Amino acid sequence: MKVRKAVIPAAGLGTRFLPATKAQPKEMVPLVDTPIIQLEPRGLGHAILQVRQHVGNEPFAVLLGDEVFVGEPPGLGELIEIHERVGGTIIATREVAAAEEAPSRLAIVGRYIIDPAVFDILAHLQREVASTGQGAAAPRRRSTPPQA
């Protein structure tokens, strides 16, 4: 299935924008010439779950607004091409300098192609958090969504 939709979530507390957000709230920091709007700082999973009705049952791109890339070939185009070949969820990474305690030399760069099965997983986790009052660890690998 083709990737035809993209989501740019704008939430969080602005910690990745420090020190700029010390003087100006994240929701007022402009991306090009438009302020980013923050409504609910509940995390990326919550933000993604909010677009379920708009995305439907098809894969979609998630682009974090505080990560802006310019280059050829376009990074999103590469992710879509990989998704068309192998399917599933694709996460963009880049190589970083190794630190002794780091488990990897790869860092996630805020670009994703997400399979719609994630919505059932996120809804399950949201119900679990609501019923227990505690955060829940996401499943490491699951071939089918959890049963309600």
C-alpha positions in Angstrom: 0.0 0.0 0.0 1.3 3.5 -0.9 2.2 6.1 1.6 -0.1 9.1 0.8 -0.4 10.9 4.1 2.0 12.6 6.5 1.7 13.8 10.1 3.7 16.5 11.8 3.0 16.2 15.5 3.5 19.4 17.6 3.5 18.6 21.3 5.9 18.1 24.1 7.7 20.4 26.5 10.3 21.7 24.2 13.3 20.1 25.9 15.0 19.3 22.5 14.8 23.0 21.7 16.7 24.1 24.8 18.1 26.7 25.4 15.8 28.5 22.9 12.6 27.5 24.7 13.9 29.0 28.0 13.1 32.5 26.5 10.3 31.5 24.2 7.7 28.7 24.6 8.0 25.8 22.1 4.5 26.5 20.7 5.7 30.0 19.6 9.0 28.9 18.1 8.6 29.3 14.3 9.2 26.6 11.8 10.2 28.7 8.8 7.6 31.6 9.4 4.8 29.7 11.2 4.7 29.1 15.0 4.5 25.5 16.1 1.3 24.9 18.1 1.4 22.8 21.2 -1.9 21.4 22.5 -1.2 18.3 24.6 2.3 17.4 25.8 1.5 13.6 26.4 4.1 12.1 24.1 4.6 11.0 20.6 2.5 7.8 20.9 -0.5 9.9 22.1 0.0 12.4 19.3 0.1 9.6 16.7 -3.0 7.9 18.1 -4.9 11.2 17.7 -4.6 11.0 13.9 -6.1 7.5 13.5 -9.4 8.7 12.0 -7.5 10.9 9.5 -5.0 8.3 8.4 -7.3 5.3 8.3 -6.0 1.9 7.5 -2.9 2.8 5.4 0.7 3.5 6.1 1.7 7.1 6.8 4.7 9.3 7.4 5.5 11.0 10.7 7.8 14.0 10.5 9.0 15.6 13.7 8.9 19.3 13.2 12.1 20.0 15.2 14.1 18.0 12.8 14.4 19.7 9.4 16.5 18.1 6.6 17.5 19.4 3.2 19.2 17.2 0.7 19.2 15.0 -2.3 17.7 12.5 -2.5 14.9 13.6 -0.1 15.0 11.5 3.1 11.3 10.9 3.1 11.4 9.7 -0.5 14.1 7.1 0.6 11.9 5.9 3.5 8.9 5.5 1.2 11.0 3.6 -1.3 12.2 1.2 1.4 8.6 0.8 2.7 7.4 -0.1 -0.8 10.0 -2.8 -1.0 9.8 -4.4 2.5 6.6 -3.0 4.1 6.2 -2.6 7.9 7.3 0.4 9.9 10.5 2.2 8.8 12.6 4.4 11.1 15.2 6.8 9.8 18.5 6.8 11.6 21.9 8.4 11.2 25.3 7.5 12.4 26.7 9.4 15.4 30.0 9.5 17.2 30.3 6.5 19.5 30.3 7.1 23.3 31.8 4.4 25.5 28.4 3.7 27.3 26.3 4.0 24.1 24.6 0.8 23.0 24.7 1.9 19.4 26.2 4.4 16.9 22.8 5.0 15.4 20.4 7.8 16.4 16.7 8.2 15.4 16.3 11.4 13.4 12.5 12.0 13.6 11.3 10.5 10.3 9.1 7.4 10.2 6.9 5.4 7.9 4.4 3.8 10.3 2.2 0.8 9.6 -1.4 1.4 10.7 -1.3 -1.7 13.0 0.4 0.7 15.5 -3.0 2.3 16.3 -4.3 -0.9 17.9 -1.0 -1.2 19.9 -1.2 2.4 21.1 -4.9 2.1 22.0 -4.1 -1.0 24.0 -1.3 0.8 25.9 -3.5 3.8 26.5 -6.2 1.6 28.1 -3.5 -0.1 30.2 -2.2 3.2 31.4 -5.7 4.5 32.1 -6.6 1.4 34.1 -3.4 1.1 36.1 -2.3 4.7 36.4 1.2 3.6 35.3 3.1 3.8 32.1 3.5 0.6 30.1 6.4 -0.7 28.1 5.7 -1.1 24.4 6.0 -4.6 23.0 9.4 -5.3 21.4 8.0 -7.2 18.4 4.5 -8.2 17.7 3.2 -9.7 14.5 -0.5 -9.0 15.4 -2.1 -6.2 17.5 -3.0 -7.0 21.1 -6.6 -8.3 21.6 -9.0 -6.0 23.4 
